[in-house]
Amino acid sequence: MAEIIQERIEDRLPELQQLERIGLFSRAEIKAIIKKASDLEYRIQRRTLFKEDFINYIQYEINLLELIQRRRVRIGYSFKKDEIENSIVHRVQGVFRRASAKWKDDVQLWLSYVVFCKKWATKVQLSKVFSAMLAIHSNKPALWIMAAKWEMEDRLSSESARQLFLRALRFHPECPKLYQEYFRMELMHAEKLRKEKQEFEKAKMDVGNLEYAEEILMGELARIIYKNSVNIIKSAEFHVSLLSIAQLFDFAKDLQREIYDDLQALHTDDPLTWDYVARRELETESQPGEEPPTAKQTKVAEVGHREERCCAVYEEAVKTLRTEAMCKCYINFCMERFAKKTSSRLLREKRLERTMVAFRKAHDLKLLPELQYKQWSELLLRHDFLTEALEVAGAGMELFPGSVMMWQVKLQVLIASKSPDVAMLFEEAFVHLKPQICLPLWISWAEWSEGAKSQEDTEAIFKKAVLAVTGGDSVTLKDKYLDWAYRSGGYKKARAVFKSLQESRPFSVDFFRKMIQFEKEQIFGWITSKKN
């Protein structure tokens, strides 16, 4: 092994001599490099090999390359790169090849190899690395996409990228991401050809010898991919993703129209289709039958018209497709539009009205999930519609009597309206709900009581809660109980609560830390008072 190491060190001597001769490194630095290189060589030549040793070797060489670059810039010397940098790059590639052959399954190692080649090696060498990696990791679509993108964007080779995508699809015939990126690549290729042709025409050059078939320029290859992919992946989400990609290319208007028509024809029973069709109205100008905005009308009016058209599509969708998912799409759209800032009070009121209509429609159809009941109630509460909020919360509780969330929503409305029935409803909730899910309600009750009731009432609630809540959930409750005791009664009260809870395991570390902090504050206060 010593002979091999000695031989590899001797192989370095020409580049090291050049580094010293041109003044990039001193003699002492060259000796340090030889010493470090000898140690690294020994580690990757021994019988038992470790991946970390190879990584350390590679990292050292990369650091050396970067240091050489910086020193070249500093002294303004750019010659002898073949004898210095190329020699180091070639050596690092050899180490990478050994490591990737030994640990074939390590994708991160392969990716590091790719990153190194992108920065330091030639495009031909990187192409070979991708080929070797894909031969082993052909089961990973992301690697195929990475290789194809590099061929397309860095090597500017559409044909190589196309071949990679076709090979990838033989391994993964039902991978949506592969079809999406292949579709995008063909559209990019068509766009590139169109730009080339335009440049030639501007320069008045003869393009008769070049192949610019009109079908290719119009994205016919992308259309073929689209047709094949939707026959294999029958999903509205996938269909919409292809349409979104096609919309990035202005020349593909016919293809966009075809995909859009197919989406409506093939996926009428999918909420995503209706959601997409409705949202598309936001980007559509005023229809011929509608009055276009006049000089007095503002952009706000146009936005209002577009939103009305969107809601009309959603209304039709809810009639056609009576599902919870469809109603959720409608509500989410209305909530998104309502959340958008506007200086127009009229538009804001109209958005609020539409949102309430969407919630009411879903409620009447009994298609409103509990989370949406919560959103509806909170929206009403924020706008001081207390009676309506209470009605909505009550309807949600009737439909979901076992939901802690719905009880919390109703309690939140009662507290906001300063109802005298708050305590009674808390008691009623604990009767109807399972004890193991009641922790949020106990905490809410205690927090409400702290602001609305006496200390004795609040402490009674905490004591009830400690007895009712067991296991890991009780940890949070005890922390809050201790915090409340210190806020309301100071150190003595906190100390009393701490002692009363000592046998009620489990505890959190924070529980003891808090008590230690209270003790420290008490001692500090006592010392300060003595000094004064």
C-alpha positions in Angstrom: 0.0 0.0 0.0 2.9 2.4 0.8 4.1 2.1 -2.8 0.7 3.0 -4.2 0.5 6.0 -1.9 4.1 7.1 -2.8 3.2 6.8 -6.5 0.1 8.9 -6.1 2.0 11.6 -4.2 4.6 11.6 -6.9 1.9 12.1 -9.5 1.0 15.3 -7.7 4.6 16.7 -7.9 4.3 18.5 -11.3 1.2 20.5 -10.3 2.8 21.3 -6.9 6.0 22.4 -8.5 4.0 24.7 -10.8 2.1 26.1 -7.8 5.3 27.0 -6.1 7.1 28.3 -9.3 4.3 30.8 -10.3 4.1 32.0 -6.7 0.6 30.8 -5.7 1.9 28.8 -2.8 5.1 28.9 -0.7 7.4 26.0 0.0 6.1 25.6 3.5 2.5 25.4 2.1 3.5 22.8 -0.5 5.0 20.6 2.3 1.8 21.0 4.3 -0.3 19.9 1.2 2.0 16.9 0.7 1.6 15.9 4.3 -2.2 16.2 4.3 -2.5 14.5 0.9 -0.4 11.5 2.2 -2.8 11.1 5.2 -5.9 11.3 2.9 -4.4 8.9 0.4 -3.6 6.4 3.2 -7.2 6.5 4.4 -8.8 5.7 1.0 -6.2 3.0 0.1 -6.5 0.9 3.3 -8.3 -2.5 3.4 -11.4 -1.3 5.3 -12.9 1.7 3.5 -15.2 4.3 5.0 -17.4 6.7 3.0 -16.4 9.6 5.3 -12.8 9.3 4.3 -13.6 9.7 0.6 -15.9 12.7 1.3 -13.1 14.3 3.4 -10.6 13.7 0.5 -12.9 15.2 -2.0 -13.7 18.2 0.2 -10.0 18.9 0.8 -9.3 18.9 -2.9 -12.3 21.2 -3.6 -11.1 23.6 -1.0 -7.7 23.5 -2.6 -9.2 24.3 -6.0 -11.1 27.3 -4.6 -8.0 28.6 -2.8 -6.0 28.4 -6.0 -8.8 30.3 -7.8 -8.8 33.1 -5.2 -5.0 33.4 -5.3 -5.0 33.5 -9.1 -7.4 36.5 -8.9 -5.3 38.2 -6.3 -2.1 38.1 -8.3 -3.8 38.3 -11.7 -2.3 35.0 -13.1 -4.5 32.8 -15.3 -2.0 30.5 -17.1 -1.0 26.8 -16.4 -4.6 25.7 -15.7 -4.1 22.4 -17.6 -1.1 21.5 -15.4 -2.7 22.6 -12.1 -6.6 22.7 -11.9 -7.3 20.1 -14.6 -4.9 17.7 -12.8 -6.8 18.1 -9.5 -10.2 17.9 -11.2 -9.2 14.6 -12.9 -8.0 13.2 -9.5 -11.2 14.2 -7.7 -13.3 12.6 -10.5 -11.3 9.4 -9.9 -12.1 9.4 -6.2 -15.8 10.1 -7.0 -15.8 7.1 -9.4 -14.4 4.8 -6.7 -16.8 6.1 -4.1 -19.9 5.8 -6.3 -18.9 2.3 -7.4 -18.5 1.3 -3.7 -21.6 3.0 -2.4 -23.9 2.8 -5.5 -27.1 3.3 -3.6 -26.1 6.6 -2.0 -28.0 9.2 -4.1 -26.6 12.1 -2.2 -23.1 11.0 -3.2 -24.1 10.9 -6.8 -25.6 14.3 -6.6 -22.4 15.7 -5.0 -20.6 14.2 -8.0 -23.0 16.0 -10.4 -22.6 19.3 -8.5 -18.8 19.0 -8.7 -18.8 18.2 -12.4 -21.2 21.2 -13.1 -18.7 23.5 -11.6 -15.3 22.1 -12.5 -15.6 19.5 -15.3 -16.6 19.5 -18.9 -20.2 19.0 -20.2 -19.2 15.7 -21.8 -17.9 14.4 -18.5 -21.1 15.4 -16.7 -23.2 13.7 -19.4 -21.3 10.5 -18.6 -21.9 10.9 -14.9 -25.6 11.3 -15.5 -25.6 8.1 -17.6 -23.8 6.1 -14.9 -26.1 7.4 -12.2 -29.3 6.7 -14.1 -28.1 3.2 -14.9 -28.2 2.5 -11.2 -31.0 4.8 -10.0 -33.5 4.4 -12.9 -36.3 4.0 -10.3 -36.1 7.7 -9.4 -38.0 10.0 -11.8 -36.5 13.2 -10.2 -33.0 12.1 -11.4 -34.3 11.6 -14.9 -35.8 15.0 -14.9 -32.6 16.6 -13.6 -30.6 15.0 -16.3 -33.0 16.0 -19.1 -33.2 19.6 -17.8 -29.4 19.8 -17.8 -29.3 18.5 -21.4 -31.9 21.0 -22.5 -30.8 24.1 -20.6 -27.1 23.7 -20.3 -26.0 21.6 -23.3 -28.9 23.1 -25.4 -29.6 19.6 -26.7 -33.3 19.1 -27.1 -32.8 15.7 -28.8 -30.7 14.4 -25.8 -33.4 15.7 -23.4 -36.1 14.1 -25.4 -34.3 10.7 -25.5 -33.9 10.9 -21.7 -37.6 11.6 -21.1 -38.6 8.7 -23.5 -36.3 6.3 -21.6 -37.6 7.6 -18.3 -41.2 6.9 -19.4 -40.4 3.3 -20.2 -39.4 2.9 -16.5 -42.2 5.1 -15.2 -45.1 5.0 -17.6 -47.6 6.5 -15.1 -45.5 9.3 -13.5 -47.3 12.6 -13.8 -44.2 14.7 -13.1 -42.3 13.1 -16.0 -45.1 13.9 -18.4 -45.4 17.5 -17.1 -41.7 18.2 -17.6 -41.5 16.4 -20.9 -44.5 18.5 -22.1 -42.8 21.7 -20.8 -39.6 20.7 -22.6 -41.2 20.3 -26.0 -43.0 23.6 -25.7 -39.7 25.3 -24.7 -38.1 23.6 -27.7 -40.8 24.9 -30.0 -40.4 28.4 -28.6 -36.7 28.2 -29.1 -37.1 27.2 -32.8 -39.6 30.1 -33.3 -37.2 32.6 -31.9 -34.4 31.2 -34.1 -36.5 31.5 -37.1 -37.5 35.1 -36.3 -33.8 36.0 -35.8 -32.9 34.5 -39.2 -35.8 36.3 -40.9 -34.8 39.6 -39.3 -31.3 39.1 -40.6 -32.8 38.2 -44.0 -30.9 34.9 -44.1 -32.0 32.0 -46.1 -33.5 29.3 -43.8 -34.4 26.9 -46.5 -31.8 24.4 -45.5 -33.0 24.4 -41.9 -35.9 22.3 -40.7 -38.7 24.5 -39.3 -41.8 22.4 -39.8 -44.9 24.4 -39.0 -46.4 21.6 -36.9 -43.3 21.6 -34.7 -43.3 25.4 -34.4 -47.0 25.2 -33.3 -46.2 22.7 -30.5 -47.4 19.5 -32.2 -44.9 17.3 -30.3 -46.2 18.8 -27.0 -49.7 18.0 -28.2 -48.8 14.4 -28.8 -47.4 14.1 -25.3 -50.6 15.7 -23.9 -52.8 13.3 -25.8 -50.8 10.2 -24.7 -50.5 11.3 -21.1 -54.2 12.1 -20.5 -55.1 8.6 -21.8 -52.8 7.1 -19.1 -53.3 9.5 -16.2 -57.1 10.2 -16.0 -57.0 13.0 -13.4 -58.4 16.5 -13.4 -55.5 17.7 -11.3 -53.0 16.4 -13.9 -55.1 17.9 -16.7 -55.1 21.3 -15.1 -51.3 21.1 -14.5 -50.7 20.6 -18.2 -53.0 23.5 -19.0 -51.1 25.7 -16.6 -47.8 24.8 -18.3 -49.3 25.5 -21.8 -50.5 28.9 -20.7 -46.9 30.0 -20.1 -46.4 29.9 -23.9 -48.2 32.6 -26.0 -47.9 30.7 -29.3 -49.8 27.7 -27.9 -53.3 29.3 -27.8 -54.8 26.5 -29.9 -53.3 23.8 -27.7 -54.5 25.7 -24.6 -58.1 25.8 -26.0 -58.0 22.1 -26.8 -56.8 21.1 -23.3 -59.4 23.4 -21.7 -62.2 21.9 -23.8 -61.1 18.4 -23.0 -60.9 19.2 -19.3 -64.5 20.3 -19.3 -65.6 17.2 -21.4 -63.6 14.6 -19.5 -63.8 15.7 -15.9 -67.3 17.3 -15.4 -67.7 15.3 -12.2 -64.6 16.6 -10.6 -64.7 19.7 -8.3 -61.3 20.7 -9.4 -62.6 21.2 -13.0 -65.4 23.5 -11.9 -63.0 25.4 -9.5 -60.6 26.0 -12.4 -63.3 27.1 -14.8 -64.7 29.5 -12.2 -61.3 31.0 -11.3 -60.6 31.4 -15.0 -63.3 34.1 -15.1 -61.0 36.3 -13.0 -58.7 36.5 -16.0 -61.4 37.0 -18.6 -62.3 40.4 -19.9 -66.0 41.6 -19.9 -68.2 39.4 -22.0 -69.8 40.9 -25.2 -73.2 41.1 -23.6 -71.9 43.0 -20.6 -71.3 46.7 -20.5 -67.6 47.4 -20.5 -66.2 49.8 -17.9 -66.8 53.4 -18.9 -64.7 56.4 -18.0 -66.6 56.8 -14.7 -66.3 53.1 -13.8 -63.1 52.0 -12.1 -61.0 48.9 -12.0 -62.9 48.0 -8.9 -66.1 47.7 -10.9 -64.4 45.4 -13.4 -63.1 43.2 -10.5 -66.6 43.1 -9.1 -68.0 41.9 -12.5 -65.4 39.2 -12.8 -66.0 37.9 -9.3 -69.8 37.8 -10.0 -69.1 35.7 -13.1 -66.9 33.4 -10.9 -69.7 33.0 -8.4 -72.2 32.3 -11.1 -70.0 29.4 -12.3 -69.7 28.1 -8.7 -73.5 28.3 -8.2 -74.0 26.2 -11.3 -71.3 23.8 -10.1 -73.0 23.3 -6.7 -76.3 22.5 -8.5 -74.6 20.1 -10.8 -72.2 18.5 -8.4 -73.6 18.4 -4.9 -70.6 17.3 -2.9 -68.7 18.6 0.2 -65.6 19.1 -1.9 -67.4 21.3 -4.4 -68.9 23.4 -1.7 -65.5 23.7 0.0 -64.0 25.1 -3.3 -66.8 27.7 -3.5 -66.3 28.8 0.1 -62.5 28.9 -0.2 -62.7 31.1 -3.3 -65.1 33.5 -1.5 -62.9 33.6 1.6 -59.8 34.3 -0.6 -61.5 37.2 -2.4 -62.8 38.6 0.9 -59.3 38.5 2.4 -57.9 40.6 -0.5 -57.5 44.2 0.5 -59.5 46.9 -1.3 -60.2 50.5 -0.7 -63.8 50.1 -2.0 -66.3 49.7 0.8 -68.9 48.6 -1.7 -66.7 45.8 -3.1 -65.8 44.6 0.4 -69.5 44.4 1.4 -70.3 42.6 -1.8 -67.5 40.1 -1.1 -68.8 39.5 2.4 -72.3 39.0 1.1 -71.1 36.4 -1.5 -69.2 34.6 1.2 -72.3 34.4 3.4 -74.3 33.1 0.5 -71.7 30.3 -0.2 -71.7 29.3 3.5 -75.5 29.3 3.6 -75.8 27.3 0.4 -73.5 24.6 1.7 -75.4 24.5 5.0 -78.8 24.1 3.4 -77.4 21.2 1.3 -76.0 19.7 4.5 -72.5 19.6 2.9 -70.7 21.9 5.3 -67.9 20.3 7.4 -67.1 21.3 10.9 -64.1 23.4 10.0 -66.2 25.5 7.7 -68.8 26.0 10.4 -66.0 27.4 12.6 -64.9 29.7 9.8 -68.5 30.9 9.2 -69.1 31.6 12.9 -65.8 33.4 13.3 -66.5 35.5 10.2 -69.9 36.5 11.6 -68.3 37.3 15.0 -65.7 39.5 13.5 -68.4 41.6 11.9 -70.5 41.8 15.1 -73.3 39.6 13.8 -73.7 37.9 17.2 -77.2 36.5 16.7 -76.3 34.9 13.4 -73.0 33.6 14.8 -74.8 31.9 17.7 -77.3 30.4 15.2 -74.4 29.0 13.1 -72.5 27.7 16.1 -75.7 26.0 17.4 -76.3 24.4 14.0 -72.7 23.1 13.9 -73.0 21.6 17.4 -76.2 19.8 16.4 -74.4 18.2 13.4 -71.2 17.5 15.3 -72.1 17.0 19.0 -68.8 15.1 19.7 -66.6 17.9 18.3 -64.6 19.9 20.8 -64.1 22.5 18.1 -67.8 23.2 17.7 -68.3 23.5 21.5 -65.4 26.0 21.6 -67.0 27.9 18.7 -70.3 28.2 20.6 -68.6 29.2 23.8 -66.5 31.8 21.9 -69.7 33.4 20.6 -71.4 33.3 24.1 -68.3 34.9 25.7 -68.2 37.6 23.0 -71.9 38.4 23.6 -71.4 38.4 27.4 -74.0 35.8 27.9 -74.8 34.6 31.4 -75.0 31.0 30.2 -71.2 30.5 29.6 -70.5 28.5 32.8 -73.5 26.4 32.2 -72.5 25.5 28.7 -69.0 24.6 29.9 -70.6 22.2 32.3 -72.8 20.8 29.6 -69.9 20.2 27.3 -68.1 18.0 29.8 -71.2 15.9 30.1 -71.4 15.3 26.3 -67.7 15.0 25.4 -65.2 12.3 26.2 -62.8 13.3 29.1 -59.7 12.6 27.1 -60.5 15.3 24.5 -61.6 18.0 26.9 -58.3 19.7 27.7 -58.8 22.7 25.4 -62.2 23.3 27.0 -60.8 23.2 30.5 -58.1 25.7 29.6 -60.6 28.0 27.9 -62.9 27.8 30.9 -60.1 28.7 33.3 -58.9 31.6 31.0 -62.5 33.0 30.8 -63.0 32.6 34.5 -59.8 34.5 35.3 -61.2 37.6 33.6 -64.9 37.2 34.5 -65.1 35.4 37.8 -63.4 35.5 41.3 -60.1 33.8 42.2 -62.0 31.2 44.2 -64.1 30.3 41.1 -61.1 30.0 38.9 -59.2 27.9 41.4 -62.2 25.6 41.7 -62.1 25.1 37.9 -58.4 24.3 37.9 -58.9 21.8 40.8 -61.7 20.1 38.9 -59.6 20.0 35.7 -56.6 18.4 37.5 -58.9 15.6 38.7 -60.6 15.2 35.3 -57.6 15.4 32.9 -55.1 12.6 33.3 -52.0 11.3 31.6 -49.8 13.5 29.3 -52.6 16.1 28.7 -52.5 17.0 32.4 -48.9 18.4 32.0 -50.1 21.5 30.1 -52.9 22.0 32.5 -50.6 22.0 35.6 -48.2 24.5 34.0 -51.1 26.8 33.4 -52.4 26.3 36.9 -49.0 27.2 38.4 -48.8 30.3 36.1 -52.2 31.4 37.2 -51.4 30.9 40.9 -48.3 33.1 40.6 -50.2 35.8 38.7 -53.1 35.9 41.0 -51.5 35.3 44.5 -47.8 35.7 44.1 -45.1 33.4 45.5 -47.1 32.1 48.4 -50.0 31.0 46.2 -47.7 29.4 43.6 -45.9 27.6 46.4 -49.1 26.2 47.8 -50.3 25.0 44.3 -46.9 23.4 43.7 -47.1 21.5 46.9 -50.7 20.4 46.2 -49.7 19.0 42.8 -46.5 17.2 43.9 -48.1 13.8 43.9 -50.1 14.4 40.7 -47.7 13.0 38.1 -46.7 13.4 35.3 -44.9 16.9 35.2 -43.0 18.7 32.6 -39.5 20.1 33.1 -40.9 23.6 32.6 -43.2 23.0 35.6 -40.1 22.8 37.9 -38.2 25.5 36.1 -41.1 27.9 36.6 -41.1 27.2 40.3 -37.4 27.6 40.6 -37.7 31.0 38.8 -40.4 32.0 41.3 -38.1 31.0 44.2 -35.3 33.0 42.7 -37.5 36.1 42.3 -38.7 35.7 45.9 -35.1 35.5 47.2 -34.0 38.5 45.1 -36.9 40.5 46.3 -36.1 39.6 49.9 -32.5 40.6 49.5 -33.4 43.9 47.9 -35.8 44.8 50.7 -33.1 44.0 53.3 -30.7 46.4 51.6 -33.3 49.2 51.5 
